[in-house]
């Protein structure tokens, strides 16, 4: 299996964190944990499915996954090849007219978001491409063709920055006060651009902060209180919702 990361051209850097080209010769079932941005995927060979309640749902070979507040189980066919596009937190709305929150918790065909003919054309080019560099160029050309020139919502950019500075522990009331905006209009703007509410987004940022520190030397109690959980029961419940297992089991088996 390989999972190779590539960074975008300068014009796309405000909107795209990175690309990943992934290949796996074996059929594999795996969990994907919540992350703070939307992701596009093109399977240039092989197939991908989601598993829920032991039922398998086959995905389109070109799809998009919205922000989610729990884990997703995927299963890939043997010999799969995928190129993934990881958007920045505010990136998706610069390419599509759909509000990002309409994709919350969903994995949809890209043909539901972009022109069907264009998506089929990109799929054909990716299938014929012989190198990762060529696949990245095909993706960059597609994304640049869809860039809509919309100005970034500076208030939401600042909100995302403040949430990250607090590692997701900032209270939403405090965030509203810092931004001098009332909760209702702020929440509406945030959901449209980022894809979920400020509170859920902050909880995802906090979860990923914990995840990044889980294999270090800190105890679970230290991680719990450093990340402003009310108590260990709350910490365990929150972590289990995101991963399906307790923090202790995660340390042993992941």
C-alpha positions as CSV (number, residue, x, y, z in Angstrom):
1,X,0.0,0.0,0.0
2,X,1.1,3.5,-0.7
3,X,-0.2,6.9,0.4
4,X,1.8,9.7,-1.2
5,X,1.1,13.4,-0.4
6,X,1.5,16.2,-3.0
7,X,1.0,19.9,-2.5
8,X,-1.0,22.1,-4.9
9,X,0.1,24.9,-7.2
10,X,0.3,28.4,-5.6
11,X,-3.1,29.5,-7.0
12,X,-4.9,26.6,-5.3
13,X,-3.1,26.7,-1.9
14,X,-5.7,28.9,-0.2
15,X,-8.3,26.3,-1.0
16,X,-6.6,22.9,-1.2
17,X,-4.4,21.5,1.7
18,X,-2.9,18.7,-0.4
19,X,-3.5,15.8,-2.8
20,X,-2.9,12.2,-2.0
21,X,-2.3,9.4,-4.5
22,X,-3.1,6.1,-2.8
23,X,-2.9,2.5,-4.2
24,X,-3.6,-0.8,-2.5
25,X,-3.2,-4.2,-4.0
26,X,-5.3,-5.9,-1.3
27,X,-9.0,-5.6,-0.5
28,X,-9.1,-3.7,2.8
29,X,-11.7,-2.5,5.2
30,X,-10.8,0.6,7.3
31,X,-12.1,3.5,9.3
32,X,-11.8,7.2,8.5
33,X,-12.2,9.5,11.4
34,X,-13.8,13.0,11.3
35,X,-11.6,15.7,9.8
36,X,-12.2,19.5,9.5
37,X,-12.6,19.7,5.7
38,X,-14.4,18.1,2.7
39,X,-12.6,15.6,0.5
40,X,-13.0,14.7,-3.1
41,X,-11.9,11.2,-4.4
42,X,-11.4,9.8,-7.9
43,X,-10.9,6.0,-8.2
44,X,-8.8,5.7,-11.4
45,X,-8.9,2.0,-10.9
46,X,-10.8,-0.3,-8.6
47,X,-13.9,0.4,-6.5
48,X,-14.8,1.8,-3.1
49,X,-17.8,1.1,-0.8
50,X,-19.0,2.3,2.6
51,X,-20.1,-0.2,5.3
52,X,-22.9,0.6,7.7
53,X,-24.7,-1.8,9.9
54,X,-23.1,-4.7,8.0
55,X,-24.6,-3.4,4.7
56,X,-22.3,-2.4,1.8
57,X,-23.1,0.7,-0.4
58,X,-21.0,1.0,-3.5
59,X,-19.7,4.5,-4.2
60,X,-19.4,6.4,-7.4
61,X,-15.8,6.3,-8.8
62,X,-15.8,10.1,-8.5
63,X,-17.2,11.3,-5.2
64,X,-17.1,13.9,-2.4
65,X,-17.4,13.3,1.3
66,X,-18.7,16.1,3.6
67,X,-17.6,16.8,7.2
68,X,-19.0,14.2,9.6
69,X,-19.1,13.9,13.4
70,X,-18.5,10.2,13.6
71,X,-16.3,7.7,11.8
72,X,-17.0,6.1,8.4
73,X,-16.0,2.5,7.4
74,X,-14.8,2.1,3.9
75,X,-14.0,-1.0,1.9
76,X,-11.8,-0.9,-1.2
77,X,-11.5,-3.6,-3.9
78,X,-8.1,-5.2,-4.6
79,X,-5.9,-3.2,-6.9
80,X,-7.5,0.2,-6.1
81,X,-6.0,3.5,-7.2
82,X,-7.3,6.7,-5.8
83,X,-6.5,10.4,-6.0
84,X,-7.8,12.5,-3.1
85,X,-8.3,16.2,-2.8
86,X,-8.3,17.6,0.8
87,X,-9.9,21.0,0.9
88,X,-9.0,23.7,3.4
89,X,-11.7,24.5,5.9
90,X,-13.1,27.3,3.7
91,X,-12.0,25.8,0.4
92,X,-15.0,23.9,-1.0
93,X,-17.3,27.0,-1.6
94,X,-14.7,28.5,-3.9
95,X,-15.4,25.7,-6.4
96,X,-19.1,24.9,-6.1
97,X,-22.4,26.7,-5.6
98,X,-23.7,24.1,-3.1
99,X,-23.6,25.2,0.6
100,X,-21.0,23.0,2.3
101,X,-23.5,22.0,5.1
102,X,-25.7,20.2,2.5
103,X,-23.0,17.6,2.3
104,X,-22.7,17.0,6.1
105,X,-22.3,13.3,6.9
106,X,-22.7,12.3,3.2
107,X,-20.7,10.7,0.5
108,X,-22.1,11.8,-2.9
109,X,-21.3,11.4,-6.6
110,X,-19.3,14.4,-7.9
111,X,-21.9,14.4,-10.8
112,X,-24.3,15.8,-8.2
113,X,-22.1,18.8,-7.7
114,X,-20.3,19.4,-11.0
115,X,-21.1,19.0,-14.7
116,X,-21.5,15.3,-15.5
117,X,-19.7,15.5,-18.9
118,X,-16.7,17.2,-17.2
119,X,-16.5,14.6,-14.5
120,X,-16.5,11.8,-17.0
121,X,-13.8,13.5,-19.0
122,X,-11.6,13.8,-15.9
123,X,-12.2,10.2,-15.0
124,X,-11.1,9.1,-18.5
125,X,-7.9,11.2,-18.3
126,X,-7.0,9.8,-14.9
127,X,-7.6,6.2,-16.0
128,X,-5.2,6.8,-18.9
129,X,-2.5,8.7,-16.9
130,X,0.7,6.7,-16.3
131,X,2.3,8.8,-13.5
132,X,1.2,10.5,-10.2
133,X,2.6,13.8,-11.6
134,X,0.2,13.6,-14.5
135,X,-2.7,12.7,-12.3
136,X,-2.0,15.8,-10.1
137,X,-1.9,18.0,-13.2
138,X,-5.2,16.7,-14.4
139,X,-6.8,17.4,-11.0
140,X,-5.3,20.9,-10.8
141,X,-6.6,21.7,-14.3
142,X,-10.1,20.5,-13.3
143,X,-10.1,22.5,-10.0
144,X,-8.7,25.7,-11.7
145,X,-11.5,25.4,-14.3
146,X,-14.1,25.4,-11.5
147,X,-12.6,28.2,-9.3
148,X,-15.4,30.7,-9.0
149,X,-13.4,33.8,-8.0
150,X,-15.6,34.3,-4.9
151,X,-14.1,36.4,-2.1
152,X,-13.3,34.6,1.1
153,X,-15.6,35.4,4.1
154,X,-13.1,37.1,6.3
155,X,-15.2,36.6,9.4
156,X,-15.4,32.9,8.9
157,X,-11.7,32.7,8.1
158,X,-11.0,34.5,11.5
159,X,-13.4,32.2,13.3
160,X,-11.6,29.1,12.0
161,X,-8.3,30.6,13.0
162,X,-9.5,31.3,16.6
163,X,-10.9,27.8,17.0
164,X,-7.6,26.3,15.9
165,X,-5.7,28.6,18.3
166,X,-7.7,27.2,21.1
167,X,-7.3,23.6,19.8
168,X,-11.1,23.5,19.6
169,X,-11.7,24.3,23.3
170,X,-13.1,27.8,22.8
171,X,-16.8,28.3,23.8
172,X,-19.0,29.5,21.0
173,X,-20.3,32.4,23.1
174,X,-16.7,33.6,23.6
175,X,-16.1,33.2,19.8
176,X,-19.2,35.4,19.1
177,X,-18.0,38.0,21.5
178,X,-14.5,38.2,19.9
179,X,-16.1,38.5,16.4
180,X,-18.7,41.0,17.5
181,X,-21.6,39.0,15.9
182,X,-24.7,37.4,17.3
183,X,-25.0,33.7,17.2
184,X,-27.8,33.1,14.7
185,X,-26.3,35.0,11.6
186,X,-22.8,33.8,12.5
187,X,-23.9,30.1,12.7
188,X,-25.7,30.3,9.3
189,X,-22.6,31.8,7.6
190,X,-20.3,29.3,9.2
191,X,-22.3,26.3,8.3
192,X,-22.6,27.4,4.6
193,X,-18.8,27.9,4.2
194,X,-17.3,25.2,6.5
195,X,-19.9,22.5,6.3
196,X,-21.1,22.2,9.9
197,X,-21.9,24.3,13.0
198,X,-19.1,26.2,14.8
199,X,-19.7,23.9,17.9
200,X,-19.3,20.7,15.9
201,X,-16.4,22.0,14.0
202,X,-14.6,22.9,17.3
203,X,-15.3,19.4,18.6
204,X,-13.7,17.9,15.5
205,X,-10.7,20.1,15.9
206,X,-10.5,19.1,19.6
207,X,-10.8,15.5,18.7
208,X,-8.0,15.7,16.2
209,X,-5.8,17.5,18.8
210,X,-6.4,14.6,21.2
211,X,-5.7,12.0,18.4
212,X,-2.4,13.7,17.5
213,X,-1.3,13.4,21.1
214,X,-2.6,10.0,22.0
215,X,0.6,8.1,21.2
216,X,2.7,10.4,23.3
217,X,3.7,10.1,26.9
218,X,0.7,12.0,28.4
219,X,-1.9,10.0,30.4
220,X,-5.5,9.9,29.3
221,X,-6.4,12.1,32.4
222,X,-3.9,14.7,31.3
223,X,-5.3,14.7,27.7
224,X,-8.8,15.0,29.1
225,X,-8.2,18.1,31.3
226,X,-5.8,19.8,28.9
227,X,-8.5,19.7,26.3
228,X,-11.2,21.1,28.6
229,X,-13.4,18.1,28.8
230,X,-15.8,18.3,31.8
231,X,-14.6,14.9,33.1
232,X,-13.2,11.6,31.9
233,X,-16.7,10.2,31.3
234,X,-17.4,13.0,28.8
235,X,-14.0,12.6,27.2
236,X,-14.5,8.8,26.7
237,X,-18.0,9.3,25.3
238,X,-16.9,12.0,22.9
239,X,-13.9,10.0,21.7
240,X,-16.0,6.8,21.2
241,X,-18.5,8.7,19.1
242,X,-15.7,9.8,16.8
243,X,-13.9,6.5,16.6
244,X,-16.2,3.7,17.8
245,X,-13.7,2.8,20.6
246,X,-12.5,4.2,23.9
247,X,-9.3,6.2,24.0
248,X,-7.6,3.3,25.9
249,X,-8.6,0.7,23.3
250,X,-7.5,3.1,20.5
251,X,-4.0,3.3,22.1
252,X,-3.7,-0.5,22.1
253,X,-5.1,-1.4,18.7
254,X,-4.6,1.5,16.3
